[in-house]
């Protein structure tokens, strides 16, 4: 599975669909990826399912001339479309315990969310088992009375232990062949604006390989997948590569020792990987905060000029860092309220921030706006004429991709505990369906027209019963062989598709530019746009002043005229061994509301419901907490 793999048609079709789907696909820091040697790409956030792998494959091949194999869930390999393309990409299947989880008997109950070792499984008989505390023995008691109400508990699933040794050996074989392996350490796709808790697989792969041969030259590269409306057609994306992560010799030696030292080595390296991913992404606690940051960037003085995607991402990242530090500052709170109110007023008028300038009545009087509106509508009519042939021929592709992607989205949302709207799978299924349906449609149309031409050339039965203009032999000379006609017609179908997509894209841009013109020409809303423009100018000054004051306190190299760092000055990120406390990962469910602690059952006269599982937490997270805390207690006793 090394670089000698053949380039298969399925892979090429996927790359072509990728070029069609995205309007802009950029990279930053790709020079950090070594052109030779062992490379482990650790990418996140995993917001675009199968498309993430395609995007990374395209970037790595074009900028570093590297072929990459990705780890993919075995469950995904059972999908007919995904398995074919993933196989062509040389993907390495991984069996996940969560994919084989089964419903457990009875219900599970957590009386104290702050102490995950207190977990009770309540069978239908009404008995509970109290965990062993300290040196005391565990006890099983029958529930005699419930003081604060009836216990219902929550259903749970049990995930079996999976032996991953075969998978790890396959990864090692690929890397030791001077290969490049990509992994998404979150363990699954999602549509959240932040990272899910990272799985230790990436750290285990790196440390195991280095423990076998510390001079193998493994390079770990964090990679940020940054999308702008990833689920939408003709969206934009930026792939940013961070500082190479160097594993410290102390971590390798600790990993060899096993036990708690091994745990510290894995945990500390995983923490470095998380920090590396945070440095190349724009992680936000929620979408409201992300919208606030994006609006503030547009309002900032230096953002008046159109910036490339790399600077946009870097500016957003710096604003998020500053906001996380000063979000409770009264100055930040007041500006936040003003910015969110400005966003609401924009939505009320149905316009975007960059369209507020149409309210400048001094330089753009109403008669000029009317002429611009008429010219754009006329141009839109011409574009519609150019789009109609492609739309008429290929509407089955558009309708089918939309229907299937929505169906898959609903199915994924119902089955997931981490997805918000399951938008992470939409673009994947749009591309996969288009890959299969579009060529089939080309072949179908070509076969029908070629058959009709053959029928007309041989004076078939229907030739003389239909209008003369429908006789295909009038348009195709007899000296043109059928095979040549078929090839040319198939190529024409592809050209019509791209022409329709391009004219349709321009047409949609024109349509999006019409709302501010209509607002200006409407007497009832024109004054609102004028006031909003004046409000924006004042708000822009407030945002600029606040950033200029707080910026130097967060970033010593802050420069109001230069919002992005110079990545040429960056160096290798050195990981360090340190003692890792028992981790308590946050809920992976849709709700992130935490429940207050109520103390241990032995110190409480009431029984409380299982808070984390009410928020759709899986038993795997609870099991993980139990194992980690039990390990911590064992270390304390020893």
PETACOR-V725467 format. One record per helix or strand of 3 or more residues. SS is the DSSP state (@ for helix, = for strand). FROM is the first residue (numbers start at 1). TO is the last residue. If there is no record, write none. Layout:
# PETACOR-V725467
SS & FROM & TO
SS & FROM & TO
This chain:
# PETACOR-V725467
@ & 9 & 21
= & 22 & 28
@ & 30 & 32
= & 39 & 44
@ & 49 & 63
= & 68 & 73
@ & 76 & 78
@ & 80 & 88
= & 92 & 94
@ & 97 & 100
= & 107 & 110
= & 119 & 122
= & 127 & 130
= & 139 & 142
@ & 165 & 176
= & 180 & 183
@ & 201 & 212
= & 219 & 228
= & 235 & 246
@ & 249 & 257
@ & 259 & 278
@ & 287 & 299
@ & 301 & 304
@ & 309 & 326
@ & 330 & 349
@ & 353 & 359
@ & 366 & 415
@ & 423 & 457
@ & 468 & 470
@ & 472 & 474
@ & 482 & 512
@ & 514 & 521
@ & 523 & 554
@ & 567 & 569
@ & 601 & 603
@ & 611 & 614
@ & 619 & 637
